[in-house]
Amino acid sequence: MSDLDPRDEAELRTVERARLQALVSADLDRASVLHADEFQLVNPAGESLSKDAYLGMIASGELRYLV
């Protein structure tokens, strides 16, 4: 069971959906706002990508989200 207020849970879901939609549509301006400056992605191989490197891969088309 979550300790979050249901309104907070709903807001978190809304923000996460917006973040994912920004990644799918490669809306880098929106994605940049929705990722913290200190964001790091750790991929399944254990490699770490900074926010800039991650969004750069999306911008270049090297990384594409389809859904």
N, C-alpha and C positions, 0 to 999 in steps of 0.2 A: 504494500500500500504506500502511496506517495504522501509525503509531508507537505507538498505544495497545495496552495489554495486552488480549487478548480479553475478560477479565473486566470491564475498564473499559468496553469497547465495549458489552457486554451491559447493564451498569448504565446507561450513557448512553441506550441504546435504551429501556430500561424507564422511565426518568425522562421521556423525551420522549413516550412513549406516554401516560403518566399526565398529563402537561401537556396534551396534545391532547385526551384524554378529558375532562379538567376543563373545557376550553373548549367542547367539543361539548355537554356536559351543563350548561353555565353554572354549574358548582360554583365560585363565586367565592372561597370560603374556600380550597379546594385550589389553585385557579389562582394565588391571591395568594402562597401558599407556594412555588409552583414557578416564580415569576418574580422575578428579582432586583429590589431596590428601584430600581436605576438602569436597568432595562429600558426600551428604546425600540423601538417598532415603526415602521419606515419603510415606508409603503405604496407601491404602484407609481407614484403621482403625486409621490412624493418628500416627502410630508408626514410629520412625525415626531409620534408619540403617546407620551406618558409611560405608565408602567405604570398609574397611576390613571385616565388618560383612556381607555386601551385597555380595561381591565377595566370601567370605567364604561359604555362603549359596549356591552359584552356584557351587563352588568346591566340596561341600559335596553331591550335588544332591538334597538338600532340596528345592532348587528353580531351576526350569528348564524352559528355553524359548524354545518353539517349532518352532516358526516362527518369 
